[in-house]
């Protein structure tokens, strides 16, 4: 059998993982063995540091919010903390910065920096299924006529009787797709995406402005001081180009999962109440003073660019750790998130713009709110008055197969029903604010019929808009379905 580079990577990954795991445990050998191991590791760390300093770091696209689970049963804390992250970082620095042409497949999949590889499509994260324990089986039949949210206001006219006037709250009608920061910075990719949108019924464009780094030339003092500004594109130019194509602009802004801020300002980290250590060293407290100050400065630049809307993603607490380790109730978590939303609303008001504020939330909240609210802290009814758009991530692939949807019982296809049922549950929770709903729908692992079914579910739920998520930024089936599907009169 010939030499296969990927086998070398696999062997090195396994060897490094075993070594890191062993060194994280209490040693069972003598002094001189410990000393030898320590010297070896110090040499590795020194070499890694030299390589890391010499690299030109690039802004990395951030994956959208996904359903995560706690560490698998039986996995030790050391295993959970180490995982493969440290191993991957070492291998990426050793091999993918020098020998990328040999290890193309591994580097494309395991190394997010994209250094030397050109534009590497972001790999879709493994989807964790929603656990069986929180499923709800009641059947909901789609309405024959979509509901319209209305708000009645009594207007009093001087020297006359009160006159009742009805204002109809029209649902959001944006129909758009998402591009990573890297794709957004590529003129050809933008042109192709904008052409596909304008030739169909699409009218909105979602793009990353902040993840662990800031992807445009922000003048935010704290971000400049910490070195987290990594421009990938010219933000004002992108906004102008998008508007020239008649498209609505949505800036995706990641909040609590911010590894750069967490590393540079450890006091902002969400910590394990038992160990005092940061949870993965990547999660920050949304309402922490430093977190608010850092993000407020970046937000000012985003708002000043003229973007139509800012969508906050990862605006939640982590779910991949035991609930008790965070040491907060769902309400206490919501208190912290509310501080961030209030700061954002105040910042928009200070600048005197009509920039909309939106949040991305877990779909499962629309199925069983009390159970799923506690780990997340996403109190959507409480947050509704502070935001303009609420976007549940209604991806059918995140729901466990064989649960939630039963063909003999539920209407339509699985793709249709899971989106429809999620939105109905959200409408019940939001009441008069349900017109603010504009879900994310699934654009990955789909065909044209899947996309048609999801869009139809949105319309049947009485809503008009949706944004489509694909980490690979490939939307062929969506554009095909969008061209053929008739948009309801009220949504045009």
Steps between C-alpha positions, in 0.01 A plus 500: 500500500635845409570785740183681607564840664171494685610183684799691633274774630270242661792331676641830623157613619454178701850518644466864606152444646628211711799703618292804595248283684773317688670823604175646629465216753692446826837348401578147613874506430813635665669837518741457207224375270291802597794732434567348158135528402490861622805597297354333191172685535677833561690452175177424313329805649795725410505371143124542471524857630763596241287353222185669630666843521630465144158426355276767352167431663187552294145571606306178527136448410297388799255210479142585569329401819453125524347263755775366725490233769694441819816288488422132433441282804816332622736766367730636769541870566856483363382337180219752468733797552766374259281346232681537163529879500855523632613218274346665194661833582842337525458305176362800313794714609760230425370376166234721347714811504791326325374191317142587411540363148566155649227504765230682306203297622599508867583872499175590326296313758693552823669839469268803501772756422490430124864605479653399170195307388297780346133510580420178688130440529393493861414146603155447641518421871366166612135543578395389846149364507245643737464244781198275516428610858378845397283409204134596483260292293188707467369543148451845351310542175600789273239777478309535176550876512827643636457706815586870502612671819304821572538775754204723585570853618239752615563846360332788678414806292459838668139585579374179350428135584781244496567347160637145482766436237658165422868473408605172340840373604634347180744211545856549380530412131877460458604188309875468507815290526811508716865539396806453721741789541737334254231462234384855564850624426508329160359719225414209271311315773304812594412571138378146443294501821345840432410398144331183625305695761380773267402255225270316741284641778797546734554841654738466799866429570645378834874523565740473794634818660625358830586157632810445711649778289362813336486447125503862383719805566343601830646791696370361830771587758480181706500277192799690359681474831441124523588434137166344410435713192577281197347670192379272224296756307408870486172518694361832363581385146324167556192677636488735203546219248226297664259792502582572135364152432181581689578261786430530873820468706529289817826503700550179700665581833610224741459589868591250773722248319805722462827317554715804423337720762492212749874440456600866522263587786466184715281682750222504238482120471201293605663286767440159652375575852684196638842546337504874438625434145341639186263266317712407204664843524275616215179622668461850644232642731263702277431762768857542628613865496804428284294291257246781470767767448691292242192417295345848531800653322484247216122540472538875449713439192260238364200729549683796348565297183131522409415131542125433519509242778735338751434135582644380831604134495632287788309731728456231761679295765688181407311171499795264454585497870307367802227748595618517861853604398380844389326557833229730366126458454339563163369833628846610617641415158221695333589798723850506351376465142246777558782735605664442162178559308426819694852627429447429129165676491649801678790511255263508202301778667815702573599494134149596390461227237219259423732197504304189591614258770441126465590186695555139395344250742462126545210342314425257784378789718184494290437136596578486870598838640531429877744210454723668242496853639702407810831411330472770230363804677318600180175644639356594164177651634695719740746609230232564234434868590873573469548358148351541155562151363495155664659221296452144629748265331243260363732241345321164459831310510548600866188308604549133584389260230200295608385767744297819468369409154275203419392470135168334585411770748653828389423704187748540218859383479745489787668817369164675489360391834804563719535857373125562523464355851801698626348826379158421645659436838689827479184689408329368811792617716533843339135596466473857372870498410474196272506722190871550577577138406727438203656154534823353378429198280734223392696543177746211546437133418184599312350473154256727321192332649643529852544873452153537353347316798681718755401825329140385468497423873609857574221642283240262645600614850390851403853637456673645197877490546788263565877485469675186376807354669774303328853513640630405155307794351350278228136579426416340166189308618375806687523734202331242277212461744474874562459575130208259471317555829234768493537762770171576679345834409542646848871413497591682177 
